Amino acid sequence: MSRVCQITGKKAMGGHNVSHSNIKTKRQFRPNLHTKKFFVPELDDYVVLKVSAKGIRNINKKGVWNCIIEASEKGIIK
């Protein structure tokens, strides 16, 4: 599962580089992913997740366990 956020489900999307002369070439917009280790008190263990910057903010707001449950309900984490 490379280049996909395990919390938000963000993945790379396509687009164009547009030059001054309006020539368009293909490019990819990739999410800002980080491999982070989070402590889950409910499991009393650490979990390693590949999360985007927005995913880290969601974890800080809601808690890691709630975010993992939400992601599994949405089908992002299996």
Stockholm file with secondary structure:
# STOCKHOLM 1.0

chainA/1-78         MSRVCQITGKKAMGGHNVSHSNIKTKRQFRPNLHTKKFFVPELDDYVVLKVSAKGIRNINKKGVWNCIIEASEKGIIK
#=GR chainA/1-78 SS CTTBCTTTCCBCEEEEEECTTCCEEEEEECCCEEEEEEEETTTTEEEEEEEEHHHHHHHHHHCHHHHHHHHHHHTSCC
#=GC SS_cons        CTTBCTTTCCBCEEEEEECTTCCEEEEEECCCEEEEEEEETTTTEEEEEEEEHHHHHHHHHHCHHHHHHHHHHHTSCC
//
